[in-house]
Amino acid sequence: MGEFASGVTVVAAVDGDEPVGFACQSFASVSLDPPLILFCADHRSRTWPRIRHAGRFSVNILGEQQEDLCDRFGSSRGRKFAELDWTTSSWGTPVLTGVLATVHAEVHAVHTAGDHDVVVGHVLALGRHREDRPMVFFRGRFGLETTAEHAVADPWSWIDGWG
């Protein structure tokens, strides 16, 4: 699937008093009426059950210079919100400072699809924060560079632990 370029997001929620989130490249618009979106979450994720429990979540759309946020939320280690600049929206969902846009939603439906859940969210609000180029994941790396210098030896290697 490395030949398909995708945007990169951070799906986040507040479970109890603790913010949680994970990096996600499987995000899409589903419907305008009613407004629905989707993201996919790995069954092995420790974060997704907490987001599901919270009920409401945000999808923070990353800009091309926010690889640090992607790395932070793509890791299974550490407290991802520790010493991070973020706010809580009026919907109770996390907004990461500096992202391009945020979609606030509530869990509408969950469908099992292989080793992932397809999560359909009902959109509550949209927030556009700044103009910039989006972060793109393509051929196993960030950005659209396709020269040999930037090529990944095995473009399918990302599948082993990311998603």
Sequence and secondary structure as in RCSB ss.txt:
>XXXX:A:sequence
MGEFASGVTVVAAVDGDEPVGFACQSFASVSLDPPLILFCADHRSRTWPRIRHAGRFSVNILGEQQEDLCDRFGS
SRGRKFAELDWTTSSWGTPVLTGVLATVHAEVHAVHTAGDHDVVVGHVLALGRHREDRPMVFFRGRFGLETTAEH
AVADPWSWIDGWG
>XXXX:A:secstr
 TTS EE EEEEEEETTEEEEEEE  EEEEEETTEEEEEEEETT SSHHHHHHH EEEEEE BTT HHHHHHHH 
SSS TTTT  EEE TTS EEETT SEEEEEEEEEEEEETTEEEEEEEEEEEEE     B EEETTEESS  SGGG
  SSTTGGGGT  
